[in-house]
Amino acid sequence: MPSQKIVKGVALACAAIALSYAIAMVAILADGMNDELRKADAGVVLGNEILKNGQPSARLRARLQRALDLYRQVYFPRIIVSGGIGKSGHDEAAIMAQWLIERGVPPARVFRDSHGVNTWATAANAAQILYEDRVELGAVPKRARNVL
């Protein structure tokens, strides 16, 4: 049977690990809830679930709405929508672009990346789009509630 000192030591170590984890999660959440807004040449909307009926999920609508709000506030003059073909069989980028266009963003201001199957691919594809359009900067709306 382990001694009482060992049991206390293990309990304290576990408590310290749990406390460290909790502090880290609070810090990540606090950072995610605060936008560091600055003007950029383009905004990037990361894809998410498209429902079977072809509509963006609530999470994706929140991302699109945030990008639309920032576009209307002239934080960036163009929007890159990025996503692949989801489980529902829909092209995320095409549906996201249509959503923005229906809400007044001119089609020439919406760039589609239908090969953004993950964050790495989106970053690479957005860089190529920006390069081809001679754009230097990109902004990704970063609100925790929009990316969780």
SEROSE-748930 format. One line per field, with one value per residue (C-alpha): residue number from 1; x, y negated, z negated. Coordinates in Angstrom, 3 decimals, decimal comma. Example, Ala and Ser with C-alpha at 12.3 -4.5 7.8 and 13.67 -1.06 7.14 Angstrom:
num: 1 2
x: 12,300 13,670
y: 4,500 1,060
z: -7,800 -7,140
***
This chain:
num: 1 2 3 4 5 6 7 8 9 10 11 12 13 14 15 16 17 18 19 20 21 22 23 24 25 26 27 28 29 30 31 32 33 34 35 36 37 38 39 40 41 42 43 44 45 46 47 48 49 50 51 52 53 54 55 56 57 58 59 60 61 62 63 64 65 66 67 68 69 70 71 72 73 74 75 76 77 78 79 80 81 82 83 84 85 86 87 88 89 90 91 92 93 94 95 96 97 98 99 100 101 102 103 104 105 106 107 108 109 110 111 112 113 114 115 116 117 118 119 120 121 122 123 124 125 126 127 128 129 130 131 132 133 134 135 136 137 138 139 140 141 142 143 144 145 146 147 148
x: 0,000 1,460 2,421 0,303 3,071 3,038 -0,754 -0,683 2,087 0,185 -3,006 -1,169 0,439 -2,964 -4,476 -1,631 -2,094 -5,861 -5,379 -2,824 -5,207 -8,092 -5,971 -4,850 -8,445 -9,602 -6,732 -7,547 -11,241 -10,513 -8,236 -10,798 -13,544 -11,577 -11,069 -7,948 -9,530 -7,455 -8,031 -6,899 -7,019 -9,147 -11,136 -11,126 -14,152 -13,322 -15,864 -18,066 -21,087 -23,630 -26,944 -28,579 -31,027 -28,079 -28,175 -25,172 -25,233 -25,744 -22,003 -21,201 -23,899 -22,281 -18,907 -20,467 -22,409 -19,246 -17,386 -20,325 -20,400 -16,655 -16,970 -19,768 -17,636 -14,934 -12,367 -11,660 -12,891 -12,955 -13,874 -12,381 -14,740 -13,008 -14,312 -14,553 -17,338 -18,886 -20,602 -23,884 -22,373 -22,530 -19,688 -19,171 -17,424 -20,149 -22,904 -20,984 -20,364 -24,052 -25,013 -22,795 -23,926 -27,597 -26,814 -25,312 -21,645 -20,827 -19,840 -16,531 -15,655 -16,194 -13,410 -14,183 -11,763 -13,527 -10,376 -10,065 -10,549 -8,570 -6,961 -3,592 -5,160 -7,205 -4,094 -2,198 -5,127 -5,909 -2,260 -2,442 -5,703 -4,256 -1,056 -2,965 -5,057 -1,884 -3,136 -0,684 -2,721 -5,514 -7,686 -9,527 -12,417 -11,524 -14,306 -14,322 -18,036 -17,541 -14,809 -15,860
y: 0,000 -3,398 -5,756 -8,751 -11,088 -9,457 -9,648 -13,345 -14,029 -12,368 -14,225 -17,567 -16,834 -15,978 -19,143 -21,247 -19,700 -20,275 -23,884 -24,510 -23,039 -25,201 -28,369 -27,550 -26,964 -30,267 -32,094 -30,488 -31,312 -34,917 -35,393 -33,853 -36,173 -39,313 -40,365 -42,309 -44,237 -46,006 -46,729 -44,058 -43,501 -40,355 -38,375 -34,565 -32,545 -28,957 -26,368 -24,302 -22,054 -22,514 -20,916 -18,312 -20,967 -22,988 -25,679 -26,679 -25,302 -27,748 -27,755 -28,553 -31,234 -32,884 -32,921 -34,297 -36,950 -38,073 -38,342 -40,232 -42,656 -43,310 -43,718 -46,266 -48,107 -48,278 -46,183 -44,432 -44,913 -41,236 -37,936 -34,506 -31,648 -28,330 -24,802 -21,473 -19,095 -18,188 -15,033 -16,342 -16,458 -20,249 -22,581 -24,649 -27,519 -27,844 -27,949 -30,400 -32,662 -32,559 -33,417 -36,519 -37,572 -37,267 -39,729 -42,355 -41,512 -41,996 -38,696 -40,239 -40,741 -37,077 -34,607 -30,881 -28,215 -24,882 -22,952 -24,236 -20,807 -21,724 -24,792 -24,119 -23,835 -26,985 -28,943 -27,778 -28,407 -31,814 -32,820 -31,852 -33,761 -36,825 -36,570 -36,276 -39,307 -41,147 -41,354 -41,340 -40,821 -38,538 -38,556 -35,627 -36,668 -34,985 -34,764 -31,685 -31,167 -31,134 -28,503 -26,097
z: 0,000 0,977 -1,782 -2,583 -1,328 2,104 2,336 1,336 3,850 6,669 5,686 5,658 9,033 10,524 9,069 10,489 13,935 13,830 12,729 15,484 18,061 16,802 16,931 20,480 21,625 20,124 21,852 25,216 24,863 23,821 26,831 29,168 27,954 28,832 32,418 33,209 36,037 38,641 42,288 44,726 48,440 48,092 45,559 45,533 44,450 43,522 44,605 42,358 42,639 45,382 44,467 46,704 47,905 49,250 46,561 44,420 40,868 37,993 37,318 40,945 41,121 38,086 39,870 43,038 41,129 39,321 42,619 44,153 41,223 41,525 45,300 44,834 42,260 44,963 43,113 46,408 49,993 51,031 49,401 50,046 49,211 48,758 48,385 50,141 51,023 47,687 46,460 47,827 51,328 51,624 52,634 49,471 51,274 53,910 51,289 49,117 52,126 53,048 49,445 49,524 53,006 51,980 49,178 51,436 51,890 55,591 57,261 58,378 54,691 53,729 54,527 54,338 53,139 53,602 52,710 49,129 47,572 44,447 42,906 44,542 48,003 47,392 46,401 49,482 51,825 50,307 50,706 54,384 54,890 53,182 55,225 58,489 57,551 56,430 52,859 49,967 46,792 45,620 42,509 40,978 38,716 35,432 32,910 30,727 31,170 34,941 35,010 32,264
***
